[in-house]
Amino acid sequence: MIGKRAEIVMNRAIGNAVASAHEYFTLEHVLWSLLEESDIAETVRACGGDPIGLRSDLETYLKREIPHMKEAGAAEQGEQPVATLAVQRMIQRALFQVQSSGKDEIRPSDLFVALFQAKDSQALYLIHKQGIQRLDVFNFVSHGLKRDDEASSSDSENSGENEGQSDSSRGARGNGGASDVLKEYAENLNEKAKLGKIDPIMGREAEIDRMIQTLCRRRKNNPLLVGEAGVGKTALAEGLALRIAEGNIPDLLADAVIYSLDLGHLIAGAKFRGDFEQRLKKVLDRLKAKTAKGEVPILFIDEIHTIIGAGSVNGSALDAANLLKPMLATGELRCVGSTTYAEYRNIFEKDTALSRRFQKIDVVEPSLEEATKILQGLRPKFEEFHGVKYTNEALATAVDLSAKYITDRFLPDKAIDVIDEAGAKMRLKRRKADAESSDASAPKEVESVDQAFIEEIIAQIARIPARSVSTSQKSKLQNLDRDLKLAIYGQDHAIEALATSIRLARSGLRGGDKPIGSFLLCGPTGTGKTELAKQLAHALGVQFLRFDMSEYSERHTVSRLIGAPPGYVGFDQQGLLTGAALKHPHSVVLLDEIEKAHPEVWNILLQVMDHGTLTDNNGRKVDFRNTVILMTSNVGSRELEKRSVGFGGGGPVDGRAASKAVEQTFTPEFRNRLDAIVYFNPLDPVTVGNIVGKQLVELETQLLARNVEIEVDADVREYLALKGYDRHLGARPMQRLIQDEIKKPLSEQILFGDLEEGGNVKVTMKDGKPAFEVKKSSRPAKPAPEKEAADTPSV
């Protein structure tokens, strides 16, 4: 819609046409009326024009060139001039500009800008005659920026006419407009340092000294900080500003001022071609002018790779990088940039003309000791902000556990995030306690963030149970084999091998670049290999990831695990294995029936077992150091069955015969990277009896959800153990027997019979088969028990 001021402009223009008895209402009438507005007149002056002279030219044109109404007295009779098509189009353009910029109404400045698209009009000719360009008008209307060419002299001459004006916006848009370019598009880090808004820098003296050394060069005095995200590249530039503010700097840079360029602000709102280039040119010219005066401005560009291509239109070579190159080469401009290794390699380094003008400085991730010193230096800032205290143990724990469990980020950033979040949580916890407290006047003690609180925060960030993070979980690790033996029967030697490997990893004596353990579990089907992996994940409180390797029997299926290579369908998608490991870095990974996978799949597992990493299709290294790799196989099961006749009870089997089958199936380099090859015993009748008891306990739990209680006689248990025992098939036939003989009859009773509303069931033997004695119950059904958090779905 047309705003009130724009409506006044249009009515005044129409009134002029009517008073002059003009036959047509034209753009020249609108421009004449616009010049009556003080802000439009100021815009004309700021862009190098003379509003008084322009108005005089318009009046001359309107008087001589616009035809008058033919009939005398037509104006007095109320006949209105006809608006030209150009006027209608001007209003349409102004409306489009307002809508695209998100404004609510058309203002006089929008009408003035829209005039510049009327290419063949006398109004635009007179505007250009004054030396006024559309881009100058747009910059002044949008940002209050004057033109930095010969027109600046006319600006200064016209500024005398505005000395009496009290409007603060006019003062801001006066002669100081050009000097405010740096305030508009950059941040003065020196002022920020003097105000105490920059955190102290610890442990980076060598990198800052190298920056200073590069800045003191005569040519190519431009340091480029390259390092992973979060290692402190931006903090180094702020640390340099702190040194300048403290005076701890060589004389050559004693008066240096660091300006951090806001590239996003430069690009924002630059809708037309040339807008961005002109803004950047103004910033560079201002810095160049400061250098000419003997000042030492330093331009800091964070994420400097973004300047390549910034502002380029339709493949044009004119971008921000090419505007910077001449000043960088001659040393007229000192520039500090920062970027990551990936972006330096993929973007910045490819522009050799730009990269050779910078001196690369590697910013490596600090060590655990250096990161702890950094946190100690930042501690006062966080304690003041959150109103808490951090113990020395809490800071050390934040560094150690973040390095161990937060594997996709880098120190010190991730450790800083941990203590920051811990302080925020402690403050919220304290406020909640204060709100619930009855004595509001009691003095409040400063809460302390300790080691246990940091462990809780790490558990939340890494999405793992707090017990897994705790640095004092000795009892859990000590009883790991005992807990597993309560769920897995007849495979004590396999359980002990796994538990020993996990204790070794948690003690810190295992190689730091390997998974917690890599095991090949061999044995007949149904002996508990997959179940052991599930129970291990349950006991450790981590995610269970299962992959059926029979799905990866073809060579090309490797791409499903690590992602498709470049140029293939699905390149933009993560691999199943690498994606799951990224999402759950602490997990038990089960590769079921590994012998059915293609040998190429075995080859990609070599680096996982040897170095604890796997490179995906994007070149990203996925961390497997906090995983347990379990691979199951039926290779050698026949040999194990032959050797184990008459033996059982969970002792280790003689795997010499089975090992020959394993050697014939798997390559030496694959077997050599395994921690152990564990051979599972074929199940004996005693073990099957124990498994029957476990299965019936699970059935009791399921029936309790339907308000059904079950009692199974010992005769029935013996019947299930004897009939369900199959030396070659393991426990699976027994599970099917329980389903056929027990669960199916019960399901009929629960759905359609006497157990529909619950009751009691006693299972006894009758005529050589299980028989059911059912007793109804009128009690309401019990709610189903909640599943344990560790019973996680497999991939």
N, C-alpha and C positions, 0 to 999 in steps of 0.2 A: 504494500500500500504506500501511497505518497504521504510523507510526513508533513507536519504543519508548516515548517519553514519552506520546504520545497513547494508546497501548495501556494504559499505567499509569493514565492518567486514566479510561479507560472501565472498567477492572477495579475501580478504587476506587469509581466510581459504582455499578456493579453490586453490589459488596460492601455499600455503604450501603443499597441497596434490599433486599438479602437480609437484612441485619442488622435492618432495620426491619420485616421481614415484609410488605413492600409487594407488592401484587398486580401492579403494573405498574412497568416501568423507564422513566422519563420524562426529558424535557429538563431538568427541574429537578434531577434527580440528576446529570446531566452538568455543569450549570453549577456546582452545589455542589462537585463534584470539581475543576473547572477553577480555582476560586478558591483551591484548595490550592497551585496552581503560582505561584511568586513572580513570573514574568514576566506572567501574566494579572492578578494582583493589582496589579502596577505599571501595567499598561495601564489598568485601571479607574481608578486614582488619576490617571493622566495625562489621562484623558478627563473628569475632573470627578466621578467616583464615589467611593463609600466601600466598599471590598471587605469590611470587617468588617460594616457595616450590611447590605449585600446578602446576605452569607452568613447573617446572623441572620434576615432575611426569608425566605430559602429554607428554613431549618430549620423555621420556624413553619409555612410552607405545606406542607412535606412531612409534618409531624406531624399536621396537621389535615385536609388535603384528599385526600391519596393514600389510596385504600382498602387495607385490610390483607387478608391471606389469610383466607378464611372458616374453614378447618379449623385447629384448634389444633395446633401442632407441625408444620405443613406445612414451615416453613423448616428445622426440624431434620431432616426426612425427605429433604432435598435438592431440594425443588421450587423452581424458579427463577422469578423474576418475568418477565412477558411484556414484551418491548420494544415500545413504542408505534410507530405508523407515523411519527410526527414524528421519533423518534430515527433511524430508518432513513433518512428523507429528509435529515436533518442530515448523516449520514455520506456520503450520495451527493453532497450539495452540496459538502462539504469535499473530496471526491475530485475533483470536477469543477474546483474552484478550483485544486487542486494541479496537475492535468494542464494546465490552460490557462496557468498561470504557469511551467510547465517545471520544477517541483520534483519531487523523487524520492519524498517521503513526506508523510503528513499529520502536522502538528504541532499542539500544543494551541491555538496561535493560530488555525489554520485552523478548528478546531472552534468556537472562540469567534466568529469572523466568520460562520460558517455559521448560528449561532443567530439572527442578525438577520433571517433570511428566514422564520423560523417566526412568522408574523404574529399568530396568535391564541393563542400560548402564554403561560402565566403567567411563564415565564422571561424572555421579551422584555418583558413588562409591568414586571417588577421592574427590569430593566436600564434601561428608559426612565424609570422612576420616579427613578432616580439621576441623570438628565440625561445619560445616555451615548448618543451618536449613532453610527450605523454608520460614517459617514465619518471621524469622529474616531478610532475604533478602527483603521480601515484605514490612515489616515495615520501613526498612531503605530507600528503593526506594521510598515509598509513603510519608513518614513523616520525614525521617532523624533520626529515633530513633535507638540507639544502643542496643545491648543485655545487660541486667543487671545481668549477671551471671559471672562465672569465666572468660569468654572471655573478660570481661572489662579490666582485667589486660593486656591481649595481645593487646587490643585496645590502652591502654596507652603507651605500649612499641612501637607500630607501629606509634603512633602519632608523635614521634620524627622524623620519616622519612618525615613527611608532614609539618614540621615547616616552611620550605622555601616556601611553596605554598601560593600564594596570593589570591586564589579563595575564596571569602567570603562564598560561600555555603559550602565549605569544612570546614571552620572554624566553621560554625554553626553546622556541623554534627560531630564535633570532640568530645572532652571530655565533652563539655557542653550539649550534646544531652539529657542526662537523666535529667539534671536540668531544661530543657526547657519543660518538660512534662506538668507541671502545666500551663505554658503560652500557651501551645498548646490546652489544654482541659479545662481550667478553667480561670475565670476572678478574678483578685485581687480587691476586693471591697474596701480595705483600700486605694489603690492607686487612685481608682475612687473617693473616698471621699476627699482625699487630693487635687485632681484636681478640686474640686467643681462641679463634674458631678452628684452628688446625691442631690435630692430635700430635703429640710428640712422636718423633721417629727414632726407633731404637735398632741398633745392629745393622744399619745400612750405610755406614760411613764410607766404605770403599766405593759403593756405587755412586754416592753423592759426589765424592772427590773426583771420580771419573767424569761425571757430568760437568763439573766445574772446569776440569782440564780441557774438555772438548769445547766448552763455551768460550774459553780464552784463546782459541785458535783464530788465525787471521781469516782463513777461508774455510768453508764447509764446517762452520762452528755450530753444528746441529746434532745434538745427541738423540738417538732413537732407542728408547727403552723397550726391549722385547722380552716377554716372559709369559707364563701361563696366567690365566685369569685368577686374581686373588692373591698374587704373591707380593703386591705392593708397588706397582708401577706408578699409579697416580699419587700414592703417598710419597714417592721420591721427589716428584715435582713440588709437592707441598713442603717437603723437608728442605728443599733448596730455598723456598720462600722464607721458611723459618730461619735458616742460616743468614739470609740477607737481612731479615728484620733484627736478628741478634748481633749483626756486624761481624760474624764469624765467616768472612768471605774475602777473597783477594781484592786488592784495590781496583782492579779492572772491572769487577762486577759489584763494587760496593754500592753504586747507585742504580743497580739493575731493578727493573720492575717486571714481574711475571704476570702476563695476561693469559688466562685460560679461555680459549675460544669456544663459544657455544655454537657448534656447527648446525645443530638442529634449529636454533633460533634464526640463524642466517637463512636457512632454507624455508622455514615456515612462512607462508603467505606470499612466497615468490611465485605468483601464478603465471607471469608472462616472461617470455624469453628475454634474458638480459637483466632481470631483477636481481637474481642471486649474484651474478658476476659483478654488478655495480656495488652491491653491499660489501662483498668481499674486497673489492678494489678500494673502497673507502677505508676499510679497516687497515689494509696494507699500506695505503698512502699515509694514513695517520701514524702508523708505526714508523714508516720511512721518514716522516717529518720529525718525529721525536729523535730518531737516530741522527738526523742532520743537525739538530740542536745540541748534540753532545750527550743526549740521554741514552740509556741502555735498556730498551724494551726487549723482553723475551716472550715469544709467543709459544704457549703450550697447547698442543692439540691432542686431546685424549682420543683413543681409537682413530689414529691418523690414517688408517687405511680407507676410512670413509670419504676422504677428500678426493680419492681417485674415482672419477665419474660423477662427483657431486656437481649438480648444475648443468650437466651435459644434456643436450636436447638432440634427439634423432641421430645419435652416433657422432655428434660433433666432438672434436678434440678439445674444445675450450671447456675445461672443467677447473675445479678449484686447484688441483695439483699443478696444472700448467700455468696458472696465475702465480703460484708460489715459486716455481722453479727459478726464474731469473733473479729474484731477490735472495734466494738461498745460495745460489752459485757464487754471487759476488760478495756475500757476507754482509749485505745491507740489513738483513733480518736474521736474528738468532731465533731458532725454532727448536723446541723440544717436543718430540712425539712419543707416543706409546702405542703398542699393539701386541697381539699374541703371536706365538710361533706359527700357528696355523694360518692366520690372516696375513702375516708377513710373508710366508712362503707362497700362499695361493694368490695374493693380491698385490701387496706392496713390492715385493722383490721383482715381480715381472715388469714393473716400470723401472727399468735400469737407470734412466735419466734422472728419476726422482730418488731412487734408493742410494745412488752413489753420492748424493749430496748430504747424506746423513752418516753419522758414525754409530754403528750398532753397538749397544751395550746390553749384554745378557743379564737379566734379573732372574736369578734362580730361586727356587723355593727354599726358605730358610730351614735349617736343621731344627730338631726338637728343642735343643738348648736355646738357639736364637729365637725361636717362636715363643718360648717361655719368657725370655727377656722382653720381647715386644709386648706381651700381655702384662707383664709387671709395669712397664712404662705407661700402658693405657689404663691400668687399674684405677688411679685416682679419678679419671674422667667418668668411668662407668660407675664407680662407687658414689660419686656426687650426683649423677643423673638418676640412678635407681634408688639411692638411699640405703644401700646394703654394704656389706663388707665381704671381700673375697679372701679366702685363706690361700696361703702359698700352695698347699696340696691341691686345692681346687683348680688353680691355674695350671699346675703341672698335669693334673688329670685331664683337663680340657684339651691340652695339646696332645697328650699321649693317646687318649681314646678317640679324638677326632681324626688323628692320623691313622688309627687302626680301623675305625668303623665307617668313616665318611670318606669313601675312596674316590668319589667323582669330583672332588674339589681340592683346593690346595691351601697349605699354610701360608701366612697366618690367618687368612680370611675365615676359614671354617672354624678355627679355634676362637676367634673374636666373636663370631656369630653364636657360638655355644655360651660364652660367658655373658653376652648381651641378652640372650634369651633366658638364661638362668636368672639374671637380675630382674628381668621383666616379670617372670613367673613368681619370684620371691616377693616382689612388690605387690603384685595382685593378690597373692596369698595373704600377705600381711594386712592389706586393706580389707579383705573379706573377714579376717579375724577381728579387726578393729570394729567393723560394722556389727558383728555379732556380739562383741564385748559389751557388758553392761556398764563398766566403769570407763567412760570416755576420757576422764581427766587423768587417768593413770599415766605415768611417763612411759613412753614407747622406747623399747630397746632396739638398737640397730641389728637387724637380722644378718646372719652370716651365711654365705654360700659356701658349703663344704664339698668334700669329695663325693659323698653319696648323692647330693643334689645334682652335681654335674653328671654323674652316671645316669641319673633319671632323665636328664635332658638329652644326653646322647642316645639313650634308648628310644626316645620319642622321635628324634631326627632320623635315626637309622632304621626306624620301624622294626625293632626287635625287642623281645622281652627284656626288662631291666635286669633280670637275673643273669642274662647272657653277657651284659656289659660289666657287671660288678667285678671289681678287681679282687674280691674275696669270695670266690665260689669253690673253695677247696672241697667242701663236703659233697657238693654236687658232682664234681669230677671224680672224687674218690669213690663214690657209689655208682658211677655210670654203668660199669659192667654188671653190678648187682641188679640195677633197675632194668637193664635190657634182658637179663636172664629170667626175670619174672614174666616177660612177654614172649620171649623166643626160647623154645625148648630144644634140647639136644644139639645145640651148636655153640657150646661154651667157648671153644677155642677160637671161633670166628669173632665172638663178642669181645673176648680179651684182646685180640689183635687190634680191633677198631678202637677200643677204649685206651689202649696203650699209645696209639698214634695221636689221639686227640689230646691226651695229657702231655705228650711231648710237645705238641704245637702250642698249647696254652702255657707251658712253662717257659717258652721263648728259646728253647734249645734247638728247635727245628729251623732249617733254612728259611729265611724270610721271604723268598721268592717262589715258594711252592704252596700248593693247597694244603689244607690241614691234613689231608690223607687222600691217597689214590689207591683203590683196591679193586681187584678183579675177584668176584665171588663166583666160584665154580661149584657145580653140584647138580644132582638130579632135580627135576621139576617138582615143585610143591614142598621143598625142604625149608623154606623161610627166608630166601635171599631178599626178595622184594619187601617182605614184612619187616626184616631187620632194618632196612633203609628207612621205612616209615617210622618205626619205633625209635630209631636214632634221632631223627628230626624232632620227634615228640620230646625225647629226653633232653635235647639241647635247646629246645624252644625256638627253633628256626624254621624257615620255609622248606617244604618238601617239593622238589621239582623232578617230575618223572618224564622221561622221553622213551617212547617205544622205538627201538632202533630198527625194527623190521620195516618201518616206514622210510628208512634211509638206505635201502639196498642198492639204489642206482647211483651212478657217479655224480649226476647233476644235483642230487638231493642235498649235497653239501651246502649249497646256497641257501637251503631252508634254515640251516643252523646258524650261519654267519651273515646271511643277506646276499642278495644277487649282486654280481659285479657291475661296474658302470656300463651303461648301454643296454642292459637287459631289463625286462619287465620286472618290477618290484624293487628296483634299486633304491627307491626312496623309503623302503620299509625295513624295519629291523629284522635281524635273524631271530629265530625262536630261542636258540640257546643264549646268544649274546644279549638279546633283549630281556630274557628272564633273569640273567645274572646281573644286568644293570639295575633291574627293579628290585631284586632280592640278592644283594651281595653276600649275605650271610644265609647259607642254605645247605641242604643236602641234595646233591644232584645225582639222580639215579638214571643211568643209561641201561635200560633193560634189554637183555638179549643182544649184547654188543656184537656177538659173532655174526649176526644177520646183517649188520651194516656193511656198506661198501668200504674197502680198505682206505679210500680217500678220507672217509670220516675218521678212521683211526689216526691218520696223519695229522689232521687238525687238532687232535687231542694231545699230540706230543708236546706242543708249547704250553698247553694248559698244565700238564703234569710236571713239566720241567721248570717253567718260569712263572706259573700262576697267572698267565694272561692269555687272552685270545683276541686277535685283531679281526674286527668286523669289516664289512664291505666299505665302510667310510674311512678306514684307516685308524679307527679309534680302538685303543687297547682296553679291553674289558677285564676287570680284576676278578680273579678266582682264588685269591689267597685266603679268603675266609669261607671257603666251601669245602665240603667233603665229597669227593668224587667216588661214587660206587658204580661199578659195572658188573652186571650179572651175565652168566653164560652157562649153557648146558654142555659145553665142551668137556670131555673127560668123564661124563657122568656114568657111562657104561663101565669104565675101568674102576670107578669108585664103588659101584655096586658089586663088582666081582670081588674086590679086595675086602669089603666090609662084612662078609658073611659071618654071622656069629658075634659081631662087635656092635657097640652102640654106647649110649650114655653120655655123649657129648664130648668125648675125648678126640684129639686130633687124629685124622685118618692118614694112612700111608698114601701120599699123593704122587709117588714116583711114577706110577703107570699113567695117572691122569696128566701129569706134567708133560709127558711126551705128546699127548694130544693137544695140549695148549701150545707147545712149541711149534707143532706143525700148523696150527691155525693162525697164530699171531706172530708178527715180525719181531726180531730181537730188539730193535729200538723201542718198540711199544712195550714189550715185557720189561725191559731194563728201566723204564721210567715209573713202573708201579712200585708202591711201597711194599705190597705183599700180594700174593695170589692165595686166597683163602678157599680151601676145599670144604664143602658142606657134607656132613654125614647123611646118608640115606636114613629115613626115619625108621625106628624100631617100634614094636608094639607099645612099649612103656611110654615113649615120647608121644605116640598117637593118643594114648589115654590122657595124657596131660593136655593135649590140644583139644580133645573132646570137652574137658572141663572148661577150658577157656571159651570155646564156642558156646557152650550152654550158659555161661555167665553173661556173654553178650546178648544171648536170646532173652535172658531174664530182664536185662535192662530195657530191651525193646518192648517187652510185654508190659512192663510197669507203666509205660506211657499210655497203654490202653486199659489200665487198672486191672491187669491180669497178673496173678501170682502163679508161678509154676514150680513144681517139685518133681525132680527126676530121680527115680530109684537107681541104686547102684547096678542092678541087673541091666537096666537100659543103657547106662553108660558103658558097661562092658560089651554089650551087644553092638553099640555104635563103634567102639574102638576096634573090635574084631572084624566086623563086616566092612568097616570103612578103611581098614588098613590095606594098602597096596604098596608094595616095596618099590615099584617102578614109578608110580604117579604121586607119591607123597601124600600130603594132607588134603589135596583137592577132592579125591573121591569121598572122604569122610565129610567134607563140607556139603557135597551134593547129597549124601545120605541123610544128613540132618535136615536138609531142605525138603527132601522127599518124604521122610518118615515122620518128621516132627512139625516142621513149619507149615507145610501144605494143609494137613488136617486142622491145625490151629487157625489158619487163615479163614477156613470155611466156618469155624465156630465163631470167630470174631466178627465176621461180616454178616452172617445169616443165622447163627445158632445161639446157644445159651450164653456165649461170652460177649454178646453184642454190647452189653452195658458193664462188662467186667466180670470178674469172678476168680475162682481158684481152679487150677488144673493139676492133677497128679498123673504122671506118666509111669506106667508099670509094664511089665512083660506079660503078655497073654497069648497063648498059642504060638509062641516063637516070634511075636511081633509087638511093637509098642502099642499100648492101649491107653485111652484117655478117660479119666474120671473127672467130670466137669461139675462145678458147683457155681450156681449163679450168684451175682452180687448186685445190690441196688445202689452201691456207693457211687458218687460221681467220679468220673475219670480224673486221674492225676495229671497235672501238666507234664509235658515232655521235658526231660532234663536237658539243660543247655549243653551243647557240644563244647568240648575243650578247645581252647584257642589253637592248640598245636595240631588239631585234626584238619589240616589244610588240604584243599584240593590239589591234585597233581596237574601238571601242564599237559 
